[in-house]
């Protein structure tokens, strides 16, 4: 691959995956500046190892795996362990193309999930990855992903009980 081809790939990858990776890194690290650093490091690592990408998984999966490893490495530092806090949701980077104000009740409930459950929910539903891609990105089996998703849905259903479904029942027009 020529340097020009690598640079073109990098520009395309950053445009396509930059914001989703930033959102995921922010959920992991709880700090926007650290998340930006992690994403920058992710793209640098991917650029350097582009020739090793064999296409056995989706490009997004490969980049997500690099980003997760980068975030985990940053999270293992003594400083990060001592200052970890749940990220403030108002600082979470917005998805591309979303400009309407939303109720953040569901997002808050997701952020309150334990790490392994939160990981699969973020990758599956916020990153819109397939279960097999989530499994590849996390280095776990598809069954483990499915089990974690089921546990997360159970916890979310309990945490959100009365928030959404009761609202629909009170709708006199029956619009759903």
Buried (B, 14 or more C-beta within 10 A) or exposed (E): EEEEEBEEBBEEBBEBBBBBBBBBBBBBBBBBEBBBBBBBBBBEBBBEEBEEEEEEBBBBBBBBBBBBBBBEEBBEEEEBEEEEEEBEEEEBBEEEEEEEEEEEEBBEBBBEBEEBBBBBBBBBBBBEBBBEBBBBBBEBEBEBBBBBBEBBEEBBEEBBEEEEEEEEEEEEEEEE
